């Protein structure tokens, strides 16, 4: 079974500390499986894509341990030093959730497009595979956003995959330098209207429409930023109602 319609869960979160293992699936990853409507007769299937971080093997152990503890079948798609699967389509369309981790969204987009993974992911999205991830793995699905791919100073990346027409700002509460750049870009039209995420929060899109905002902790916030030339700064910011996950 797959999601009822094309679904994206864009977050600033993922694995958390486990009781016995170093890593466990956090509430946001569990939400991705709920959205995928996995039948109880089999284990959920997740594909980890760590392109943005350079496919570091050191992170894979924690992801696999978290999956084992949760009764989830986990696999990895790698592009460094070379691709590890013969068929991207089989690897992607055979899972319930694609989870993309953080790092450089600029590098991620370049590698994916070189391998035409963007086309495969679009097919999977339409087929009901839940596309999800944190930070760069959330920004990539949007038309654009703000990144530190070029260094510590936040800058605009205007050429995301564009499955979702809006933009995304991440790490809003933990990195105060990001929000002013994001809001200025929306105000100027360099980025379309979009969403800002605090740590441990996320947004669910059904089709291309925002369905709801979610959070894995009591204080996490989600803000919608819209261009408005009549407002101070050229934008308006609206805090959204957030459903708290357990």
Secondary structure, DSSP 8 states (H G I E B T S, - for coil): ---SS-EEEEES--EE--SSSS-EE-HHHHHHHHHHT--TTS--EEEEE-GGGT--GGGHHHHHHHHHHHT-EEEEE--SSS---S-HHHHHHTSSEEEE--S-HHHHHHHHHHHTHHHHHHHHHHHT-EEEEETHHHHTTEEEEEE-TTSSS-EEE-----SEEEEEE--TTT-HHHHHHHHHHHHHTSS-SEEEE-TTEEEEEETTEEEEEEESSTT--EEEEEE-TTSGGGEEEEE--EEE--
